Amino acid sequence: MCNLYNITTSQEAIRQWTRALRDILGNLEPSIDIYPNQPGAVVRNAPDGTRELANLLWGMPTPIERVKGKADYGTTNIRNPQYGHWQQYLGVENRCVVPLTSFAEPSPTPGDKDPDTGIQRNYWFALTEERPLFFFAGLWTRWQGVRKVKDGPGDFELYGFLTTRPNALIAPIHEKAMPVILTTQEETETWLTAPWSEAKHLQRTAPDDALVIVDKPATQIKFPPQAPQAPVQGSLF
């Protein structure tokens, strides 16, 4: 399950790829890590029909029978869009694409700690070593409810993205699923505009050579190495 990804690109590149006519994102940092229940950039079909680059909260409404406690922290990954709860979000008015340049899957080896982060090691995937822009096939919605108990109920705009069977590169690391990736303008256009009977075919496993393993982004290095100290010069009296 992908619960971390990175965007290292420009808003202009996202707008040009998706032909977004309106940008209400604010300023996109040069490189940013996106975690669940945090804001992330999406290109969506806005309620007025305009294609829009916006900032939404990662985590779609969870099926009510699976919510535990008083808060719904959101469902980040959607494996089975035919499940009754997700049917309401499959129209073009609720589809979006999620820009990224790399995404992470945690090491399956227990206790495999990353010395730079102090937590379980992640494997990072991108289209190439140069980490060009691509997209997840996503869904979005407006929602009223409780994301954090301490904050109480609120109004939110939420998103998540589809997953599918993993390819040969990802399966040894995450055997259950991989995100649905869109790597061409034609694919993003189909996802944003086509009827579900056509768009659903994009929920497929990426070719085995579609991705490569890359180094973690610089944003993931939480404990940079200390610069060597210059030797202290002795004083002569």
Secondary structure, DSSP 4 states (H G I P E B T S, - for coil): ----EEE-S-HHHHHHHHT--EE---PPPSSEEE-TTSEEEEEEE-TTS-EEEEEEEE-BPPPGGG--SS----B-EES-TTSHHHHTT-SGGGEEEEEESEEEEE-SSTT-B-TTTSSB-EEEEESSTT---EEEEEEEEEEEEESSGGG-EEEEEEEEEEEE---TTTTTT-SS-EE-EE-SHHHHHHHHHS-HHHHGGG-SPPPTTS-EEEPPPGGG--SPPPPPPPPPPPP--
